[in-house]
Amino acid sequence: MFNNYEKLKQIIESVEKGNISAEEAMENLKDPGYEDIGFAKIDHDRARRRGFPEVVLCEGKTPEQAAKIMGKMAEKSDNFLATRADPEVFEAVSQQVDDVIYNERGRVIIRENDPLPRRGEILLVSGGTADEPVVEEAAETAEIMGNAVEKLTDAGVAGVHRLLENAEKLYRARVIIVAAGMDGALPSVVAGLVDCPVVAVPTSAGYGTNLEGIAPLLTMLNSCASGIGVVNIDNGFGAAYLASSINKMESLQKYEKDEK
């Protein structure tokens, strides 16, 4: 079913101007908004609906499958992002798609041929170096979605002075993402200091009763500090997507205020 209002308008205007025939318009109207390549249905309409193209989760896909999906996406989009990509996946993708780069620590593949303007700052705070893969996934996601990003790493509650000595970074941010494993207390400390939204990411870094991230997840869900939203374990991508959506709303409000 055709439900892309903007594209429908463009087709009607093209017919009206004589740029395409009625037959060509009918062919265009058959476009379902996705491309079926057998093992996957690529949602090329995602950018119009959500403001950014479909993001490819490489985990569970073969390198060949991931490469074919991203090759098709590259035909439609200047920018795209793929997460949880191992080096073998990147090797396969780079043979099919030009201009891709790889963040090995974050396991992220990025193609950014038309960078979006960077808007107000998202700060990434992490408890320790073991949380770095989640931080890198979040940073790459936030940046390609058009956000200014700053990092404050290894600032966990076991040495809370490391956080407090960088308080100006906390106060400057529009949205803060906090990634922490172990006991997961860091988001509560941060949220108690700032008036902006805090997105908490429990990580699987920690000893036995960390339970691969369940312990910090429960701590964050039970936080005594207000203004915290919690995403899934190790979900740096999801945290950055949410933070970007919040930041975009803040930026639009500021723009509208400035226009008045």
N, C-alpha and C positions, 0 to 999 in steps of 0.2 A: 504494500500500500504506500502511495506517495504522500509524504507528510512534511516535506521541507518547504516551508512557506517562502523563504528568501529565494530559493532556487526556482520555485514555481513563478514567482514574480519576475525573475530574470528571464525565464523562458517566454512568458507572455510579452514582456517588453521587446524581446528579440524578434518575435513574430510581428509585433506591431510596427517595428522599425524596418521590417523586411530583411533582417540579417539571417534568419533561418526560415525554412518552409514549415507549413503545418505538419507535414510528414515527419520532419526532423524533430519538431516539438513533441510529437507523439512518442517518438523513440526515447527522447530525453525523459518524458514523464513515466516511462517504465522503470527508471532507475530506482531500486529499492533503498538506496542509501548504504548498502553494504556489498561487499564482493565475496562471493562464495568460491573458495579455492579447494573445495573438497573436504579437507580436514579442519578448516577454519572459515569463519565468516567475518571478514575484516570490516569493522564499522567506520567507514570513511566519513560518515556524517557526524562523528563524535565531536569534532572541533567546533562545528556550528552550534551544537547543543550545549557543550560544556566549556568551550573556550580553549580546549587543547585536544590534540588527536588521541586516539586510543593508545594506551600504554601496554606494551607487550610484556607479559610475565613469561620469562624463558624457562623457569623451573618446570620440569615435567614434559618439556618439548625437546625433540631432537634438534641438534644444530641445524640440520637441513630444513626442518619445519620453521624454526625461528628465522632463518635466513630468507626463506621464501616469503614469510609474512612481512618482514621488514623491507624486502625488495618491492613488494606491492605497495606498501605504505609510502616508500620513497617516491613513487610515481605521483602521489597525490599531495604529499606534505613536505615542506622544507625542514620542519623540525619533528623529531619524534624521540621517544624514550623507551628503553627496554630495561627491565629489572631482573635481578637474580640470574645474571648471565655469567656462565663460566668462560674461561679463556677459549675453550673449543667452540663455543657459540659465537664469540666475538670473531674468531678466525673465519668461521663460515659466513658470517654477516659481512665482514669487511671485503670478502671476495665478490659479493653481490652488490654492495652499496658503497658509494663513494662518501668521503667526508664524515665517517663515523669515528668516534673516539671511545676509549674504554677506561673506566675507573675500576681497576681491578679490586681494590679494597672494598668498594661499595657494590661491586658486581653489577655495574650499570653501563649500558651502551647509550651514547648520546649522538644525535645528529642535529645540529643547530646551524642551519644555513641562513636563517632569517631571525636573528635574536630579537626577543621581545624587549621593550624598554624595562629597565629594572626599577621597580617601585619600592616603597618604604620597607624598612628593614625587618627581616626575620632573623632572630638570633637562635643559634643552635647551641644548647648547653648539654654537656655529657658528664656523667659521673666519673668515668675512667677510660683509659686507652682501649680496654676490651670492648667498649661500646662503639668504637670507631666505624665498623662496617655499617651500622645503622645510621650513624651521623653522616657518612659519605653518601649513602643512598638518599637520605633526606636532603642533603645539600644540593646534589645534582638535580633532584626533582624540583626543588624550590627555584633554583637558578634558571632552568630551562623554561619554567612557567612564568618568568618575568619578575622575579623578586630579588631585591638586594639581600645578600646573605652574609652573616658574620658568624664565626664560631668561637665558643668559649669551652675548651675541652679540658678534661681531667680536673673537674671542679666539684668533686663529690663531697658529701657531708662529713666524711672522715677527716677532711681538712677544709672546713667550711670557710676559712679565711681566704682561700683561693677564689671562692665565689664572691665574697664580700668586697675584696679588693678590686673587683671588676664591676662594681655596682652600676657605674655609669653606662656600661653596655646593656645592662638589664633595663635601665630606665629609658634608654634611647630606642629600644625595639618596639615595633608595632605588634608583633606576635612572637612568642618564645616557644620553641620546641625543646623539651627536656627528655633526653634519653638516659636511662639508668637501669642497672641491674641490681644485683645483691638484694638489699632491703627495699630499694625503690623509693627512698624518702626524699630525694632531691627535688622533684616537682613541687612538693608541699612547701619546702623552704623558699623556692623561687616565687611561687604564687603568693606567698605571704609578704613579699617585698614589692611587688609590681601591681599596676592597675590595668595591664593588658592581658589578653587571652593567653593561656598556657596550654599547649598540647603535650601531653605526657606519653612517652613511649617506653613501656617496660621491655628490657632486653633479657636475653637468655644467659647473660654473663653472670656467673656466680657459682657458689659451691652447692652441694647436694640439696639442701632444702630451699634453694632458689627455685627448684622444680622447673628448670628450663624456662624461667620467666613468669611462672604463675604467681610466685610470692610477691615480686614487685608489682605485677598487675593488680593483685588484691590490695596492696598498700595504696596504690594510686587511685583505685576506685573508692577506697575508704578515706581519702585525704580529708583532713580537717580544714584545708585552705579552699577558698571559693575560687571559681573562675577557671577550673581545670577540666579539660576534655581528655579522655583516655582512648588511645587506639590499641590495636592488637599487638601481640608480642613481636618484637623485632621489625615492626611495620614502619620503617622510616619513610617509605613512599607515601603511605596513607597519612602520616602525620604532616608531611610537607604539602600534600594536596589540600588537606583541610586548612592548614596555615595559610596557603596561597589564596584559598577562597575567602578567608577572613580578611587577609591583607588587601585583596582586590576590592572588597566592599568598603574598607576604610579609605582606600585611595579614591574610589568613586565619590564618596561623601566629601572628601577634602576638595576634589576637583569641582564638584557642584557648588560647594561653599565659596571657593575662589571665584567661580564664574559669576556668582551673585554680587 
